[in-house]
Amino acid sequence: MKKIAAYLIPVLACFAVGISASFFQASSIAEWYPTLTKPTLTPPNIVFPIAWSVLYLCMGLSLGRLIVRRQHKGIIRLWVLQLIANFLWSILFFTLRNPLAGFIDIVLLNILVGLYIFAASRRDRAAAWLFVPYLLWTLFAAYLNGYILLHGTPATTPTTIQTESLTISKPKTERIMVHKMPELPYSTEALAPKMSKETFEYHYGKHLQTYVDNLNRLIPGTPYESMSLQEIVKKADGPIFNNAAQTWNHTFFFLMLTPDQKPMPQKLADRIARDFGTVS
């Protein structure tokens, strides 16, 4: 029973930290993280929970193996410190939305993980090897964090919504295309209560503004600096494509909305009711 507990408790502790961190970072992952310019090597979001689940299991088993073999003296402190640093990274990077503080923390985390591997290797090689995938992942995470720190932090946006027309063709007198916010044919509170003024201003005045600002910051000196938005979406890749596509998508979305609700064509309503049971 004690042997099982020696493995189970560290594993549960790792998952407890991971689950706790997910609660603190949920809103930033949904609202802030998508606005960042990320490197092309960034994995799909679904990869992260899968990878961390495997890593948490390996981390817990590593310490459990040392405890069972009575080789844990003096090393538990390192294990706990790296777990604290792991948790703090989520708070610093996501909750506080501070890539610089997150990068400092993750460098410290890599040092702690490296020290643990070194200490564990002198006691039990298998315990040390169980931490190697964790070190590789945190080194990769440091690269992602560092890239965002250098290239991907959203610029500060004004609190009022800009209503300048979005440039979609190259002016003959300009060499560099300047992309601007779309002018809306309705006020920011016109869609309430289906979309509140606060929600609208957040997604229009912050999300879309950030994509536009990032695009204008990224294209100078590239083949895309004189292209229309549609051309950039068709030809670019990486961060330029991401911000151009998000600009186009958001612009299309906001220009398709209207506060003037009109009756749905009966033919369309009948087909929706046929396939889904009801229109509402």
C-alpha positions in Angstrom: 0.0 0.0 0.0 2.8 2.4 0.9 4.5 1.6 -2.4 1.3 2.5 -4.3 1.0 5.7 -2.3 4.6 6.6 -3.1 3.8 6.7 -6.8 0.2 7.9 -6.6 0.7 11.0 -4.4 3.3 12.7 -6.6 1.3 11.9 -9.7 -1.9 13.4 -8.2 0.1 16.4 -7.0 1.2 17.1 -10.6 -2.3 16.8 -12.0 -3.6 19.0 -9.2 -1.2 21.7 -10.2 -2.1 21.4 -13.8 -5.8 21.5 -13.2 -5.5 24.5 -10.9 -3.4 26.4 -13.4 -6.0 25.7 -16.1 -8.7 27.5 -14.1 -6.5 30.6 -13.8 -5.5 30.7 -17.5 -8.8 29.8 -19.1 -10.0 33.3 -19.9 -6.6 34.4 -21.3 -6.4 31.3 -23.5 -9.8 32.2 -25.0 -9.4 36.0 -25.2 -5.7 37.0 -25.3 -3.7 34.1 -26.5 -5.3 34.0 -30.0 -4.3 37.6 -30.6 -0.6 36.8 -30.2 1.8 36.3 -33.1 3.1 32.8 -32.6 5.9 30.9 -34.4 5.0 28.4 -37.1 6.2 25.6 -34.9 3.4 26.3 -32.4 1.4 23.0 -32.0 -2.4 22.9 -32.2 -4.1 23.7 -28.9 -5.3 20.1 -28.6 -1.6 18.9 -28.2 -1.0 20.8 -25.0 -3.4 19.0 -22.6 -2.3 15.6 -24.1 1.4 16.4 -23.7 1.0 17.7 -20.2 -1.0 14.7 -19.1 1.9 12.4 -20.2 4.5 14.7 -18.6 2.7 14.9 -15.3 2.5 11.2 -15.2 6.2 10.8 -15.9 7.1 13.5 -13.3 5.1 11.8 -10.6 6.5 8.4 -11.4 10.0 9.7 -11.3 9.7 10.9 -7.7 7.7 7.9 -6.8 10.5 5.6 -8.0 13.0 7.5 -5.9 10.8 7.3 -2.8 10.2 3.6 -3.2 14.0 3.0 -3.5 14.6 5.3 -0.6 16.7 7.5 -2.8 14.6 10.7 -2.4 16.5 12.3 0.5 17.6 15.9 -0.6 15.8 15.7 -3.9 12.2 16.2 -3.0 12.9 19.9 -2.5 14.1 20.3 -6.1 11.0 18.4 -7.3 8.7 20.7 -5.3 10.5 23.8 -6.5 10.2 22.9 -10.2 6.5 22.2 -9.7 6.0 25.6 -8.1 7.8 27.2 -11.0 5.7 25.2 -13.4 2.5 26.6 -11.8 3.8 30.2 -11.6 4.5 30.2 -15.3 0.8 29.8 -16.1 0.0 32.7 -13.7 2.7 35.0 -15.1 2.3 34.3 -18.8 -1.5 33.7 -19.0 -3.2 35.2 -16.0 -1.1 38.3 -15.8 -0.5 38.3 -19.6 3.2 39.1 -19.1 5.5 37.2 -21.5 8.6 38.7 -20.0 7.9 37.5 -16.5 6.8 34.1 -18.0 10.1 33.8 -19.9 12.1 34.5 -16.8 10.2 31.9 -14.9 10.5 29.3 -17.6 14.3 29.8 -17.8 14.4 29.2 -14.0 12.1 26.1 -14.5 14.5 24.6 -17.0 17.4 25.1 -14.6 15.5 23.4 -11.8 14.5 20.5 -14.1 18.1 20.1 -15.2 19.3 20.1 -11.7 16.7 17.5 -10.7 17.7 15.2 -13.7 21.4 15.5 -12.6 20.6 14.7 -9.0 18.3 11.8 -9.9 20.8 10.3 -12.3 23.2 9.8 -9.4 20.5 7.8 -7.6 18.4 6.1 -10.2 18.8 6.4 -14.0 15.3 5.5 -14.8 14.0 8.3 -12.5 16.2 10.7 -14.3 15.1 9.5 -17.8 11.5 10.0 -16.8 12.2 13.7 -16.5 14.0 14.1 -19.8 10.8 14.5 -21.9 9.7 17.2 -19.5 13.0 19.1 -20.0 12.6 18.8 -23.8 9.1 20.2 -23.6 9.9 23.1 -21.3 12.9 24.0 -23.5 10.4 24.1 -26.4 8.0 26.1 -24.3 10.8 28.6 -23.6 11.3 29.0 -27.3 7.6 29.6 -27.9 7.5 32.1 -24.9 10.6 33.9 -26.2 9.2 34.2 -29.7 6.0 35.7 -28.4 8.1 38.0 -26.1 10.0 39.3 -29.1 7.4 39.3 -31.8 3.9 38.5 -30.6 2.8 40.8 -27.8 -0.3 42.8 -28.9 0.2 46.5 -29.1 -1.6 48.8 -26.7 -5.0 49.7 -28.2 -7.1 52.7 -27.7 -10.2 52.4 -25.5 -12.4 54.1 -28.2 -13.3 52.3 -31.4 -11.7 53.5 -34.6 -14.1 53.8 -37.6 -11.7 54.4 -40.5 -12.3 52.4 -43.7 -10.3 49.3 -44.2 -8.0 49.7 -47.2 -8.5 46.8 -49.6 -6.6 48.1 -52.7 -3.3 49.8 -53.2 -3.4 53.6 -53.5 -1.4 54.7 -56.5 0.4 57.3 -54.4 1.5 55.0 -51.6 4.2 52.3 -51.6 3.2 50.6 -48.4 -0.4 49.5 -47.8 -1.8 50.7 -44.5 -4.7 48.5 -43.3 -7.3 50.1 -41.2 -10.3 49.3 -39.1 -13.6 48.8 -41.0 -16.3 51.5 -40.6 -19.4 50.0 -39.0 -22.8 50.9 -40.3 -24.3 50.6 -36.7 -23.3 51.7 -33.2 -21.5 49.5 -30.7 -24.6 49.0 -28.5 -27.0 48.4 -31.4 -26.8 44.6 -31.2 -27.8 44.4 -27.5 -29.0 42.3 -25.8 -27.7 39.6 -28.2 -24.2 41.2 -28.0 -23.5 43.7 -25.3 -21.6 46.9 -25.9 -18.8 45.7 -23.7 -18.5 42.4 -25.6 -18.6 44.2 -28.9 -16.0 46.7 -28.0 -13.7 44.0 -26.7 -13.8 41.9 -29.8 -13.9 44.8 -32.3 -11.9 47.5 -30.5 -9.3 45.1 -29.0 -9.1 41.8 -30.9 -9.6 43.2 -34.4 -7.5 46.3 -33.7 -4.7 44.1 -32.5 -4.8 42.0 -35.7 -4.7 45.1 -37.8 -1.9 46.6 -35.8 0.1 43.4 -35.9 -0.4 43.2 -39.7 0.8 46.7 -40.3 3.8 46.1 -38.1 4.8 42.8 -39.8 4.5 43.7 -43.6 7.0 46.5 -44.1 10.0 45.3 -45.9 8.2 42.1 -47.1 6.7 41.3 -50.5 3.3 41.8 -48.8 3.7 45.5 -48.0 2.0 46.7 -51.1 -0.6 43.9 -51.4 -4.3 44.1 -50.6 -5.7 42.2 -47.6 -7.1 39.5 -49.9 -3.8 39.0 -51.7 -2.0 38.7 -48.4 -4.4 36.0 -47.2 -4.0 34.1 -50.4 -0.1 34.2 -50.6 1.3 34.7 -47.0 2.0 32.2 -44.3 3.1 32.2 -40.7 2.4 35.3 -38.5 1.6 37.5 -41.5 -1.0 35.1 -42.7 -2.5 34.6 -39.2 -3.0 38.3 -38.6 -4.2 39.0 -42.2 -6.7 36.1 -42.1 -8.0 37.2 -38.7 -8.4 40.7 -39.9 -10.4 39.5 -42.9 -12.5 37.1 -40.9 -13.3 39.6 -38.2 -14.1 42.4 -40.7 -16.4 40.1 -42.7 -18.1 39.0 -39.4 -18.8 42.6 -38.2 -19.9 43.9 -41.6 -22.4 41.0 -41.9 -24.1 41.9 -38.6 -27.1 44.2 -38.5 -29.4 45.5 -35.7 -32.4 45.4 -38.2 -33.7 41.9 -37.8 -35.6 40.8 -40.9 -37.9 37.8 -41.3 -36.2 34.6 -42.4 -37.2 33.4 -45.8 -39.8 30.8 -45.4 -38.0 28.2 -47.6 -34.9 28.5 -45.4 -36.9 28.3 -42.2 -38.7 25.2 -43.4 -35.4 23.4 -44.2 -33.8 24.4 -40.8 -36.9 23.1 -39.0 -36.8 19.9 -41.1 -33.2 19.2 -40.3 -32.9 20.5 -36.7 -36.5 20.5 -35.4 -36.9 24.2 -34.9 -35.5 27.6 -36.0 -35.1 29.0 -32.5 
